[in-house]
Every structure is written in C-alpha cells, then in structure tokens.
Amino acid sequence: MGLSGGVDSALVAALAAEALGPGNVMGVTMPSPYSSRGSIEDSEALARNLGIAFQKIPITPMFESSLKSLDPSFHGRSAT
C-alpha cells in the first residue's frame, strides 16, 4: 500500500497490519521532486513501527520522462 507520511496512509497501514498481520502488508513510498524528506522518513518510521515490509521506489526519472514527452504539446504555453 502507498505510504505518504500522512495521517491517512498511517491509519490505513495500521488497520491493514492489524487485520491482515504485519507479515502480509507492504508499504511503498514513491518520492518525487515534490516529496519532503520528512514525508519519506515518516513513511519509513511507520513501516518499521508496524513491522511491515517497506520499499522506496523513486519516481523522479519517470516524472522527468513524462515532462519531456509532454513538452512539445505544451511548449510556449503558460502554466496558469
């Protein structure tokens, strides 16, 4: 399940670990250029505290590739 470091994903992770058992839950954080270090650290701490598996899968390369692919369609246009 996705872990963002926020209260909503923390609550769902705690419920999943309780309902399914910690050994049956994996938390995944997918940091991007907009992710704070605190969010990533909070996600890791949550997984550790719940005893669930944890993976960090950075999505910055995919994000940058998407921007590059979309650039011709939006070149010269304002973001507002």
HTML snippet that shows the backbone in 3Dmol.js (N, CA, C, O; Angstrom):
<script src="https://3Dmol.org/build/3Dmol-min.js"></script>
<div id="view" style="width:600px;height:400px;position:relative"></div>
<script>
const pdb = `
ATOM      1  N   MET A   1       0.825  -1.165   0.000  1.00  0.00           N
ATOM      2  CA  MET A   1       0.000   0.000   0.000  1.00  0.00           C
ATOM      3  C   MET A   1       0.875   1.235   0.000  1.00  0.00           C
ATOM      4  O   MET A   1       2.017   1.183   0.455  1.00  0.00           O
ATOM      5  N   GLY A   2       0.363   2.335  -0.497  1.00  0.00           N
ATOM      6  CA  GLY A   2       1.129   3.572  -0.561  1.00  0.00           C
ATOM      7  C   GLY A   2       1.247   4.235   0.792  1.00  0.00           C
ATOM      8  O   GLY A   2       0.261   4.365   1.518  1.00  0.00           O
ATOM      9  N   LEU A   3       2.458   4.658   1.134  1.00  0.00           N
ATOM     10  CA  LEU A   3       2.698   5.413   2.362  1.00  0.00           C
ATOM     11  C   LEU A   3       3.219   6.786   1.989  1.00  0.00           C
ATOM     12  O   LEU A   3       4.245   6.914   1.320  1.00  0.00           O
ATOM     13  N   SER A   4       2.503   7.813   2.428  1.00  0.00           N
ATOM     14  CA  SER A   4       2.893   9.175   2.099  1.00  0.00           C
ATOM     15  C   SER A   4       3.541   9.904   3.261  1.00  0.00           C
ATOM     16  O   SER A   4       4.116  10.977   3.081  1.00  0.00           O
ATOM     17  N   GLY A   5       3.452   9.328   4.450  1.00  0.00           N
ATOM     18  CA  GLY A   5       3.933  10.022   5.632  1.00  0.00           C
ATOM     19  C   GLY A   5       2.825  10.793   6.316  1.00  0.00           C
ATOM     20  O   GLY A   5       3.046  11.409   7.359  1.00  0.00           O
ATOM     21  N   GLY A   6       1.623  10.765   5.734  1.00  0.00           N
ATOM     22  CA  GLY A   6       0.492  11.488   6.300  1.00  0.00           C
ATOM     23  C   GLY A   6      -0.369  10.611   7.193  1.00  0.00           C
ATOM     24  O   GLY A   6      -0.183   9.397   7.280  1.00  0.00           O
ATOM     25  N   VAL A   7      -1.319  11.262   7.855  1.00  0.00           N
ATOM     26  CA  VAL A   7      -2.204  10.581   8.794  1.00  0.00           C
ATOM     27  C   VAL A   7      -3.090   9.565   8.090  1.00  0.00           C
ATOM     28  O   VAL A   7      -3.335   8.484   8.625  1.00  0.00           O
ATOM     29  N   ASP A   8      -3.572   9.896   6.899  1.00  0.00           N
ATOM     30  CA  ASP A   8      -4.489   8.992   6.201  1.00  0.00           C
ATOM     31  C   ASP A   8      -3.827   7.660   5.861  1.00  0.00           C
ATOM     32  O   ASP A   8      -4.404   6.604   6.120  1.00  0.00           O
ATOM     33  N   SER A   9      -2.630   7.694   5.286  1.00  0.00           N
ATOM     34  CA  SER A   9      -1.972   6.429   4.959  1.00  0.00           C
ATOM     35  C   SER A   9      -1.501   5.708   6.220  1.00  0.00           C
ATOM     36  O   SER A   9      -1.440   4.479   6.235  1.00  0.00           O
ATOM     37  N   ALA A  10      -1.169   6.448   7.275  1.00  0.00           N
ATOM     38  CA  ALA A  10      -0.779   5.821   8.541  1.00  0.00           C
ATOM     39  C   ALA A  10      -1.941   5.047   9.140  1.00  0.00           C
ATOM     40  O   ALA A  10      -1.761   3.935   9.637  1.00  0.00           O
ATOM     41  N   LEU A  11      -3.130   5.629   9.097  1.00  0.00           N
ATOM     42  CA  LEU A  11      -4.317   4.954   9.634  1.00  0.00           C
ATOM     43  C   LEU A  11      -4.627   3.686   8.846  1.00  0.00           C
ATOM     44  O   LEU A  11      -4.893   2.639   9.436  1.00  0.00           O
ATOM     45  N   VAL A  12      -4.594   3.773   7.531  1.00  0.00           N
ATOM     46  CA  VAL A  12      -4.884   2.611   6.693  1.00  0.00           C
ATOM     47  C   VAL A  12      -3.824   1.528   6.890  1.00  0.00           C
ATOM     48  O   VAL A  12      -4.158   0.343   6.934  1.00  0.00           O
ATOM     49  N   ALA A  13      -2.558   1.913   7.009  1.00  0.00           N
ATOM     50  CA  ALA A  13      -1.491   0.939   7.234  1.00  0.00           C
ATOM     51  C   ALA A  13      -1.673   0.241   8.583  1.00  0.00           C
ATOM     52  O   ALA A  13      -1.479  -0.971   8.686  1.00  0.00           O
ATOM     53  N   ALA A  14      -2.039   0.994   9.604  1.00  0.00           N
ATOM     54  CA  ALA A  14      -2.257   0.393  10.924  1.00  0.00           C
ATOM     55  C   ALA A  14      -3.429  -0.582  10.888  1.00  0.00           C
ATOM     56  O   ALA A  14      -3.358  -1.664  11.470  1.00  0.00           O
ATOM     57  N   LEU A  15      -4.500  -0.203  10.209  1.00  0.00           N
ATOM     58  CA  LEU A  15      -5.661  -1.096  10.082  1.00  0.00           C
ATOM     59  C   LEU A  15      -5.306  -2.351   9.292  1.00  0.00           C
ATOM     60  O   LEU A  15      -5.708  -3.456   9.656  1.00  0.00           O
ATOM     61  N   ALA A  16      -4.551  -2.174   8.213  1.00  0.00           N
ATOM     62  CA  ALA A  16      -4.151  -3.329   7.392  1.00  0.00           C
ATOM     63  C   ALA A  16      -3.259  -4.274   8.185  1.00  0.00           C
ATOM     64  O   ALA A  16      -3.432  -5.491   8.119  1.00  0.00           O
ATOM     65  N   ALA A  17      -2.310  -3.728   8.931  1.00  0.00           N
ATOM     66  CA  ALA A  17      -1.409  -4.563   9.722  1.00  0.00           C
ATOM     67  C   ALA A  17      -2.178  -5.315  10.801  1.00  0.00           C
ATOM     68  O   ALA A  17      -1.875  -6.471  11.093  1.00  0.00           O
ATOM     69  N   GLU A  18      -3.161  -4.666  11.387  1.00  0.00           N
ATOM     70  CA  GLU A  18      -3.976  -5.314  12.419  1.00  0.00           C
ATOM     71  C   GLU A  18      -4.874  -6.394  11.818  1.00  0.00           C
ATOM     72  O   GLU A  18      -5.008  -7.484  12.375  1.00  0.00           O
ATOM     73  N   ALA A  19      -5.483  -6.081  10.685  1.00  0.00           N
ATOM     74  CA  ALA A  19      -6.442  -7.009  10.071  1.00  0.00           C
ATOM     75  C   ALA A  19      -5.764  -8.181   9.368  1.00  0.00           C
ATOM     76  O   ALA A  19      -6.246  -9.311   9.444  1.00  0.00           O
ATOM     77  N   LEU A  20      -4.667  -7.925   8.696  1.00  0.00           N
ATOM     78  CA  LEU A  20      -4.018  -8.943   7.873  1.00  0.00           C
ATOM     79  C   LEU A  20      -2.769  -9.550   8.499  1.00  0.00           C
ATOM     80  O   LEU A  20      -2.296 -10.604   8.074  1.00  0.00           O
ATOM     81  N   GLY A  21      -2.246  -8.876   9.509  1.00  0.00           N
ATOM     82  CA  GLY A  21      -0.975  -9.274  10.095  1.00  0.00           C
ATOM     83  C   GLY A  21       0.148  -8.522   9.408  1.00  0.00           C
ATOM     84  O   GLY A  21       0.139  -8.378   8.186  1.00  0.00           O
ATOM     85  N   PRO A  22       1.116  -8.041  10.177  1.00  0.00           N
ATOM     86  CA  PRO A  22       2.205  -7.241   9.598  1.00  0.00           C
ATOM     87  C   PRO A  22       2.969  -7.942   8.484  1.00  0.00           C
ATOM     88  O   PRO A  22       3.454  -7.291   7.558  1.00  0.00           O
ATOM     89  N   GLY A  23       3.080  -9.262   8.566  1.00  0.00           N
ATOM     90  CA  GLY A  23       3.804 -10.003   7.542  1.00  0.00           C
ATOM     91  C   GLY A  23       3.116 -10.045   6.195  1.00  0.00           C
ATOM     92  O   GLY A  23       3.705 -10.483   5.207  1.00  0.00           O
ATOM     93  N   ASN A  24       1.875  -9.593   6.146  1.00  0.00           N
ATOM     94  CA  ASN A  24       1.097  -9.612   4.906  1.00  0.00           C
ATOM     95  C   ASN A  24       0.865  -8.222   4.326  1.00  0.00           C
ATOM     96  O   ASN A  24       0.038  -8.052   3.430  1.00  0.00           O
ATOM     97  N   VAL A  25       1.589  -7.232   4.832  1.00  0.00           N
ATOM     98  CA  VAL A  25       1.408  -5.848   4.378  1.00  0.00           C
ATOM     99  C   VAL A  25       2.758  -5.294   3.947  1.00  0.00           C
ATOM    100  O   VAL A  25       3.768  -5.490   4.624  1.00  0.00           O
ATOM    101  N   MET A  26       2.763  -4.604   2.819  1.00  0.00           N
ATOM    102  CA  MET A  26       3.966  -3.906   2.362  1.00  0.00           C
ATOM    103  C   MET A  26       3.616  -2.445   2.129  1.00  0.00           C
ATOM    104  O   MET A  26       2.642  -2.125   1.447  1.00  0.00           O
ATOM    105  N   GLY A  27       4.413  -1.578   2.698  1.00  0.00           N
ATOM    106  CA  GLY A  27       4.271  -0.150   2.462  1.00  0.00           C
ATOM    107  C   GLY A  27       5.253   0.291   1.402  1.00  0.00           C
ATOM    108  O   GLY A  27       6.402  -0.150   1.382  1.00  0.00           O
ATOM    109  N   VAL A  28       4.798   1.163   0.519  1.00  0.00           N
ATOM    110  CA  VAL A  28       5.645   1.665  -0.566  1.00  0.00           C
ATOM    111  C   VAL A  28       5.567   3.186  -0.571  1.00  0.00           C
ATOM    112  O   VAL A  28       4.478   3.760  -0.569  1.00  0.00           O
ATOM    113  N   THR A  29       6.709   3.823  -0.577  1.00  0.00           N
ATOM    114  CA  THR A  29       6.746   5.266  -0.772  1.00  0.00           C
ATOM    115  C   THR A  29       7.407   5.523  -2.114  1.00  0.00           C
ATOM    116  O   THR A  29       8.366   4.845  -2.482  1.00  0.00           O
ATOM    117  N   MET A  30       6.897   6.495  -2.837  1.00  0.00           N
ATOM    118  CA  MET A  30       7.377   6.788  -4.188  1.00  0.00           C
ATOM    119  C   MET A  30       7.756   8.270  -4.274  1.00  0.00           C
ATOM    120  O   MET A  30       7.009   9.082  -4.822  1.00  0.00           O
ATOM    121  N   PRO A  31       8.919   8.607  -3.727  1.00  0.00           N
ATOM    122  CA  PRO A  31       9.302  10.020  -3.686  1.00  0.00           C
ATOM    123  C   PRO A  31       9.507  10.624  -5.078  1.00  0.00           C
ATOM    124  O   PRO A  31       9.999   9.985  -6.008  1.00  0.00           O
ATOM    125  N   SER A  32       9.103  11.880  -5.159  1.00  0.00           N
ATOM    126  CA  SER A  32       9.244  12.667  -6.385  1.00  0.00           C
ATOM    127  C   SER A  32       9.996  13.943  -6.027  1.00  0.00           C
ATOM    128  O   SER A  32      10.383  14.126  -4.873  1.00  0.00           O
ATOM    129  N   PRO A  33      10.208  14.827  -6.997  1.00  0.00           N
ATOM    130  CA  PRO A  33      10.874  16.092  -6.669  1.00  0.00           C
ATOM    131  C   PRO A  33      10.088  16.930  -5.655  1.00  0.00           C
ATOM    132  O   PRO A  33      10.643  17.850  -5.055  1.00  0.00           O
ATOM    133  N   TYR A  34       8.824  16.626  -5.465  1.00  0.00           N
ATOM    134  CA  TYR A  34       7.980  17.408  -4.564  1.00  0.00           C
ATOM    135  C   TYR A  34       7.805  16.763  -3.201  1.00  0.00           C
ATOM    136  O   TYR A  34       7.117  17.323  -2.347  1.00  0.00           O
ATOM    137  N   SER A  35       8.400  15.610  -2.971  1.00  0.00           N
ATOM    138  CA  SER A  35       8.293  14.922  -1.683  1.00  0.00           C
ATOM    139  C   SER A  35       9.272  15.537  -0.684  1.00  0.00           C
ATOM    140  O   SER A  35      10.426  15.810  -1.014  1.00  0.00           O
ATOM    141  N   SER A  36       8.799  15.744   0.521  1.00  0.00           N
ATOM    142  CA  SER A  36       9.699  16.260   1.553  1.00  0.00           C
ATOM    143  C   SER A  36      10.471  15.113   2.185  1.00  0.00           C
ATOM    144  O   SER A  36      10.014  13.970   2.202  1.00  0.00           O
ATOM    145  N   ARG A  37      11.625  15.433   2.694  1.00  0.00           N
ATOM    146  CA  ARG A  37      12.422  14.427   3.398  1.00  0.00           C
ATOM    147  C   ARG A  37      11.647  13.893   4.600  1.00  0.00           C
ATOM    148  O   ARG A  37      11.736  12.709   4.926  1.00  0.00           O
ATOM    149  N   GLY A  38      10.887  14.771   5.258  1.00  0.00           N
ATOM    150  CA  GLY A  38      10.092  14.367   6.400  1.00  0.00           C
ATOM    151  C   GLY A  38       9.044  13.330   6.047  1.00  0.00           C
ATOM    152  O   GLY A  38       8.819  12.394   6.814  1.00  0.00           O
ATOM    153  N   SER A  39       8.401  13.479   4.899  1.00  0.00           N
ATOM    154  CA  SER A  39       7.399  12.511   4.465  1.00  0.00           C
ATOM    155  C   SER A  39       8.015  11.139   4.243  1.00  0.00           C
ATOM    156  O   SER A  39       7.447  10.119   4.632  1.00  0.00           O
ATOM    157  N   ILE A  40       9.175  11.126   3.618  1.00  0.00           N
ATOM    158  CA  ILE A  40       9.864   9.859   3.351  1.00  0.00           C
ATOM    159  C   ILE A  40      10.297   9.213   4.663  1.00  0.00           C
ATOM    160  O   ILE A  40      10.104   8.015   4.867  1.00  0.00           O
ATOM    161  N   GLU A  41      10.880  10.009   5.545  1.00  0.00           N
ATOM    162  CA  GLU A  41      11.323   9.484   6.842  1.00  0.00           C
ATOM    163  C   GLU A  41      10.140   8.994   7.676  1.00  0.00           C
ATOM    164  O   GLU A  41      10.236   7.964   8.343  1.00  0.00           O
ATOM    165  N   ASP A  42       9.028   9.727   7.641  1.00  0.00           N
ATOM    166  CA  ASP A  42       7.836   9.313   8.383  1.00  0.00           C
ATOM    167  C   ASP A  42       7.285   7.997   7.850  1.00  0.00           C
ATOM    168  O   ASP A  42       6.838   7.152   8.625  1.00  0.00           O
ATOM    169  N   SER A  43       7.314   7.817   6.536  1.00  0.00           N
ATOM    170  CA  SER A  43       6.845   6.567   5.934  1.00  0.00           C
ATOM    171  C   SER A  43       7.704   5.394   6.382  1.00  0.00           C
ATOM    172  O   SER A  43       7.188   4.333   6.734  1.00  0.00           O
ATOM    173  N   GLU A  44       9.018   5.593   6.365  1.00  0.00           N
ATOM    174  CA  GLU A  44       9.938   4.535   6.804  1.00  0.00           C
ATOM    175  C   GLU A  44       9.728   4.200   8.280  1.00  0.00           C
ATOM    176  O   GLU A  44       9.713   3.027   8.654  1.00  0.00           O
ATOM    177  N   ALA A  45       9.567   5.222   9.119  1.00  0.00           N
ATOM    178  CA  ALA A  45       9.361   5.007  10.553  1.00  0.00           C
ATOM    179  C   ALA A  45       8.045   4.278  10.807  1.00  0.00           C
ATOM    180  O   ALA A  45       7.977   3.395  11.663  1.00  0.00           O
ATOM    181  N   LEU A  46       7.012   4.640  10.075  1.00  0.00           N
ATOM    182  CA  LEU A  46       5.717   3.980  10.231  1.00  0.00           C
ATOM    183  C   LEU A  46       5.832   2.497   9.918  1.00  0.00           C
ATOM    184  O   LEU A  46       5.358   1.659  10.686  1.00  0.00           O
ATOM    185  N   ALA A  47       6.456   2.171   8.800  1.00  0.00           N
ATOM    186  CA  ALA A  47       6.617   0.768   8.419  1.00  0.00           C
ATOM    187  C   ALA A  47       7.404   0.007   9.474  1.00  0.00           C
ATOM    188  O   ALA A  47       7.044  -1.110   9.844  1.00  0.00           O
ATOM    189  N   ARG A  48       8.468   0.610   9.949  1.00  0.00           N
ATOM    190  CA  ARG A  48       9.295  -0.025  10.979  1.00  0.00           C
ATOM    191  C   ARG A  48       8.472  -0.241  12.257  1.00  0.00           C
ATOM    192  O   ARG A  48       8.523  -1.320  12.848  1.00  0.00           O
ATOM    193  N   ASN A  49       7.729   0.761  12.679  1.00  0.00           N
ATOM    194  CA  ASN A  49       6.930   0.663  13.907  1.00  0.00           C
ATOM    195  C   ASN A  49       5.820  -0.371  13.797  1.00  0.00           C
ATOM    196  O   ASN A  49       5.480  -1.026  14.783  1.00  0.00           O
ATOM    197  N   LEU A  50       5.255  -0.522  12.608  1.00  0.00           N
ATOM    198  CA  LEU A  50       4.188  -1.508  12.408  1.00  0.00           C
ATOM    199  C   LEU A  50       4.735  -2.903  12.126  1.00  0.00           C
ATOM    200  O   LEU A  50       4.004  -3.890  12.203  1.00  0.00           O
ATOM    201  N   GLY A  51       6.015  -2.980  11.803  1.00  0.00           N
ATOM    202  CA  GLY A  51       6.619  -4.270  11.472  1.00  0.00           C
ATOM    203  C   GLY A  51       6.230  -4.784  10.104  1.00  0.00           C
ATOM    204  O   GLY A  51       6.208  -5.993   9.870  1.00  0.00           O
ATOM    205  N   ILE A  52       5.918  -3.853   9.182  1.00  0.00           N
ATOM    206  CA  ILE A  52       5.545  -4.251   7.823  1.00  0.00           C
ATOM    207  C   ILE A  52       6.735  -4.065   6.886  1.00  0.00           C
ATOM    208  O   ILE A  52       7.656  -3.303   7.179  1.00  0.00           O
ATOM    209  N   ALA A  53       6.703  -4.765   5.766  1.00  0.00           N
ATOM    210  CA  ALA A  53       7.743  -4.614   4.743  1.00  0.00           C
ATOM    211  C   ALA A  53       7.663  -3.195   4.174  1.00  0.00           C
ATOM    212  O   ALA A  53       6.612  -2.555   4.217  1.00  0.00           O
ATOM    213  N   PHE A  54       8.778  -2.719   3.648  1.00  0.00           N
ATOM    214  CA  PHE A  54       8.824  -1.350   3.141  1.00  0.00           C
ATOM    215  C   PHE A  54       9.731  -1.271   1.926  1.00  0.00           C
ATOM    216  O   PHE A  54      10.808  -1.866   1.898  1.00  0.00           O
ATOM    217  N   GLN A  55       9.284  -0.533   0.930  1.00  0.00           N
ATOM    218  CA  GLN A  55      10.112  -0.253  -0.247  1.00  0.00           C
ATOM    219  C   GLN A  55      10.018   1.224  -0.589  1.00  0.00           C
ATOM    220  O   GLN A  55       8.964   1.846  -0.459  1.00  0.00           O
ATOM    221  N   LYS A  56      11.133   1.767  -1.025  1.00  0.00           N
ATOM    222  CA  LYS A  56      11.171   3.141  -1.538  1.00  0.00           C
ATOM    223  C   LYS A  56      11.470   3.047  -3.017  1.00  0.00           C
ATOM    224  O   LYS A  56      12.528   2.558  -3.412  1.00  0.00           O
ATOM    225  N   ILE A  57      10.546   3.513  -3.837  1.00  0.00           N
ATOM    226  CA  ILE A  57      10.698   3.460  -5.292  1.00  0.00           C
ATOM    227  C   ILE A  57      10.631   4.897  -5.819  1.00  0.00           C
ATOM    228  O   ILE A  57       9.536   5.414  -6.042  1.00  0.00           O
ATOM    229  N   PRO A  58      11.772   5.546  -6.021  1.00  0.00           N
ATOM    230  CA  PRO A  58      11.770   6.920  -6.517  1.00  0.00           C
ATOM    231  C   PRO A  58      11.142   7.001  -7.917  1.00  0.00           C
ATOM    232  O   PRO A  58      11.424   6.178  -8.788  1.00  0.00           O
ATOM    233  N   ILE A  59      10.299   7.997  -8.107  1.00  0.00           N
ATOM    234  CA  ILE A  59       9.642   8.156  -9.412  1.00  0.00           C
ATOM    235  C   ILE A  59      10.161   9.371 -10.175  1.00  0.00           C
ATOM    236  O   ILE A  59       9.594   9.733 -11.206  1.00  0.00           O
ATOM    237  N   THR A  60      11.224  10.005  -9.692  1.00  0.00           N
ATOM    238  CA  THR A  60      11.764  11.175 -10.382  1.00  0.00           C
ATOM    239  C   THR A  60      12.126  10.886 -11.835  1.00  0.00           C
ATOM    240  O   THR A  60      11.792  11.698 -12.698  1.00  0.00           O
ATOM    241  N   PRO A  61      12.800   9.759 -12.158  1.00  0.00           N
ATOM    242  CA  PRO A  61      13.101   9.502 -13.569  1.00  0.00           C
ATOM    243  C   PRO A  61      11.837   9.406 -14.441  1.00  0.00           C
ATOM    244  O   PRO A  61      11.819   9.908 -15.565  1.00  0.00           O
ATOM    245  N   MET A  62      10.791   8.764 -13.925  1.00  0.00           N
ATOM    246  CA  MET A  62       9.539   8.646 -14.681  1.00  0.00           C
ATOM    247  C   MET A  62       8.862  10.009 -14.825  1.00  0.00           C
ATOM    248  O   MET A  62       8.313  10.332 -15.878  1.00  0.00           O
ATOM    249  N   PHE A  63       8.908  10.798 -13.762  1.00  0.00           N
ATOM    250  CA  PHE A  63       8.328  12.137 -13.774  1.00  0.00           C
ATOM    251  C   PHE A  63       9.019  13.000 -14.832  1.00  0.00           C
ATOM    252  O   PHE A  63       8.356  13.660 -15.632  1.00  0.00           O
ATOM    253  N   GLU A  64      10.345  12.989 -14.829  1.00  0.00           N
ATOM    254  CA  GLU A  64      11.100  13.798 -15.794  1.00  0.00           C
ATOM    255  C   GLU A  64      10.876  13.318 -17.224  1.00  0.00           C
ATOM    256  O   GLU A  64      10.811  14.132 -18.145  1.00  0.00           O
ATOM    257  N   SER A  65      10.757  12.021 -17.418  1.00  0.00           N
ATOM    258  CA  SER A  65      10.482  11.476 -18.740  1.00  0.00           C
ATOM    259  C   SER A  65       9.105  11.920 -19.232  1.00  0.00           C
ATOM    260  O   SER A  65       8.936  12.249 -20.406  1.00  0.00           O
ATOM    261  N   SER A  66       8.139  11.927 -18.341  1.00  0.00           N
ATOM    262  CA  SER A  66       6.794  12.377 -18.713  1.00  0.00           C
ATOM    263  C   SER A  66       6.803  13.847 -19.122  1.00  0.00           C
ATOM    264  O   SER A  66       6.188  14.225 -20.120  1.00  0.00           O
ATOM    265  N   LEU A  67       7.503  14.670 -18.349  1.00  0.00           N
ATOM    266  CA  LEU A  67       7.590  16.091 -18.697  1.00  0.00           C
ATOM    267  C   LEU A  67       8.228  16.282 -20.063  1.00  0.00           C
ATOM    268  O   LEU A  67       7.763  17.092 -20.864  1.00  0.00           O
ATOM    269  N   LYS A  68       9.291  15.539 -20.328  1.00  0.00           N
ATOM    270  CA  LYS A  68       9.982  15.641 -21.614  1.00  0.00           C
ATOM    271  C   LYS A  68       9.064  15.206 -22.754  1.00  0.00           C
ATOM    272  O   LYS A  68       9.032  15.842 -23.807  1.00  0.00           O
ATOM    273  N   SER A  69       8.320  14.127 -22.544  1.00  0.00           N
ATOM    274  CA  SER A  69       7.414  13.622 -23.582  1.00  0.00           C
ATOM    275  C   SER A  69       6.270  14.591 -23.861  1.00  0.00           C
ATOM    276  O   SER A  69       5.821  14.714 -25.001  1.00  0.00           O
ATOM    277  N   LEU A  70       5.798  15.277 -22.825  1.00  0.00           N
ATOM    278  CA  LEU A  70       4.666  16.191 -22.979  1.00  0.00           C
ATOM    279  C   LEU A  70       5.079  17.586 -23.431  1.00  0.00           C
ATOM    280  O   LEU A  70       4.235  18.366 -23.873  1.00  0.00           O
ATOM    281  N   ASP A  71       6.355  17.908 -23.328  1.00  0.00           N
ATOM    282  CA  ASP A  71       6.824  19.250 -23.632  1.00  0.00           C
ATOM    283  C   ASP A  71       6.380  19.761 -25.005  1.00  0.00           C
ATOM    284  O   ASP A  71       5.933  20.905 -25.091  1.00  0.00           O
ATOM    285  N   PRO A  72       6.481  18.975 -26.084  1.00  0.00           N
ATOM    286  CA  PRO A  72       6.064  19.508 -27.388  1.00  0.00           C
ATOM    287  C   PRO A  72       4.595  19.937 -27.426  1.00  0.00           C
ATOM    288  O   PRO A  72       4.246  20.877 -28.140  1.00  0.00           O
ATOM    289  N   SER A  73       3.756  19.275 -26.683  1.00  0.00           N
ATOM    290  CA  SER A  73       2.329  19.614 -26.675  1.00  0.00           C
ATOM    291  C   SER A  73       2.041  20.894 -25.914  1.00  0.00           C
ATOM    292  O   SER A  73       1.035  21.555 -26.168  1.00  0.00           O
ATOM    293  N   PHE A  74       2.909  21.247 -24.988  1.00  0.00           N
ATOM    294  CA  PHE A  74       2.653  22.416 -24.139  1.00  0.00           C
ATOM    295  C   PHE A  74       3.693  23.502 -24.305  1.00  0.00           C
ATOM    296  O   PHE A  74       3.649  24.504 -23.591  1.00  0.00           O
ATOM    297  N   HIS A  75       4.633  23.334 -25.232  1.00  0.00           N
ATOM    298  CA  HIS A  75       5.708  24.304 -25.437  1.00  0.00           C
ATOM    299  C   HIS A  75       5.139  25.694 -25.690  1.00  0.00           C
ATOM    300  O   HIS A  75       4.271  25.882 -26.543  1.00  0.00           O
ATOM    301  N   GLY A  76       5.645  26.662 -24.932  1.00  0.00           N
ATOM    302  CA  GLY A  76       5.245  28.048 -25.127  1.00  0.00           C
ATOM    303  C   GLY A  76       3.960  28.439 -24.425  1.00  0.00           C
ATOM    304  O   GLY A  76       3.538  29.592 -24.514  1.00  0.00           O
ATOM    305  N   ARG A  77       3.334  27.513 -23.733  1.00  0.00           N
ATOM    306  CA  ARG A  77       2.088  27.823 -23.033  1.00  0.00           C
ATOM    307  C   ARG A  77       2.387  28.159 -21.567  1.00  0.00           C
ATOM    308  O   ARG A  77       3.322  27.628 -20.968  1.00  0.00           O
ATOM    309  N   SER A  78       1.585  29.036 -21.020  1.00  0.00           N
ATOM    310  CA  SER A  78       1.727  29.430 -19.632  1.00  0.00           C
ATOM    311  C   SER A  78       1.139  28.347 -18.729  1.00  0.00           C
ATOM    312  O   SER A  78       0.185  27.666 -19.105  1.00  0.00           O
ATOM    313  N   ALA A  79       1.714  28.194 -17.542  1.00  0.00           N
ATOM    314  CA  ALA A  79       1.220  27.214 -16.567  1.00  0.00           C
ATOM    315  C   ALA A  79      -0.081  27.683 -15.912  1.00  0.00           C
ATOM    316  O   ALA A  79      -0.747  26.890 -15.246  1.00  0.00           O
ATOM    317  N   THR A  80      -0.448  28.926 -16.084  1.00  0.00           N
ATOM    318  CA  THR A  80      -1.686  29.427 -15.450  1.00  0.00           C
ATOM    319  C   THR A  80      -2.823  29.496 -16.418  1.00  0.00           C
ATOM    320  O   THR A  80      -3.927  29.895 -16.047  1.00  0.00           O
TER     321      THR A  80
END
`;
const viewer = $3Dmol.createViewer("view");
viewer.addModel(pdb, "pdb");
viewer.setStyle({}, {cartoon: {color: "spectrum"}});
viewer.zoomTo();
viewer.render();
</script>
